[in-house]
Structure formats: structure tokens, C-alpha cells
Amino acid sequence: MTRHTEPGLSLSEITGQESGIIIYRESGEAAVLNWTSLQGLPRWLGPLPQPISLGADVPALTPSRWRNLPVHLRELARLACRHAEQEQPGNPHHIGPNPGVWVSEQIAVIVPRGWN
């Protein structure tokens, strides 16, 4: 039986980390985000410098594996890391082996090992 997280938990509570990659499946957007100070599901909105919370709860998430993510989602995560590296030179954002992965119909959350 696959375990799901409870809806409404924070991403920090679910992942044990302060940051990671969120892929919004419907829009195909992906971003490297720090979600420590945000309640609910963070959104990164274009030119705003920081993600914001729109008040939506984090949906129930199912643990998964990097290799089980569809190829296009893995590529979106890599692109988000490359974009973050361009925005923050000298601060590498590598996914590395065996990142933590949680999925729902709306989002995929990828938490590389060693990130805060």
C-alpha cells in the first residue's frame, strides 16, 4: 500500500528540508523554491523575487522515485536548476543521485539530497 501525506502539511514537514524543486503539472512550470516561511502551496509568479503562498493547501502527496518520474518532468526539474544557477551564480543547484520525490496530480516535489 502506498502511503500518502495528509493534505495541509507544509512542504518543510513533508520533506524535512527548506527548499527544493516544485513542478506545477498543469502549467508545466518548474521552479527552485525556498518554502520555509510559506504556509500552503508556494507559487513563483514571474518577475516577483520571492515565491508567495496563494493560500492553497499542499495536496496529499505520494512518495515516489526520481527514475519513476516521466522524462519530461525530470527535464523540467533540470531546467529549473539551470535557471536558478543563472540567477544565483556561485550557488550550484544540482539534483544529484536519489533525490526525495513526492507527487500528486497537481504537483511534483523534488528535494535533492544535501540541500537545506
LINKAGI-V187069 format. One record per helix or strand of 3 or more residues. SS is the DSSP state (A for helix, B for strand). FROM is the first residue (numbers start at 1). TO is the last residue. If there is no record, write none. Layout:
ss = <SS & SS>
from = <FROM & FROM>
to = <TO & TO>
//
This chain:
ss = <A & B & B & B & A & A & B & B>
from = <11 & 19 & 29 & 62 & 66 & 71 & 100 & 107>
to = <15 & 24 & 34 & 64 & 68 & 87 & 103 & 111>
//
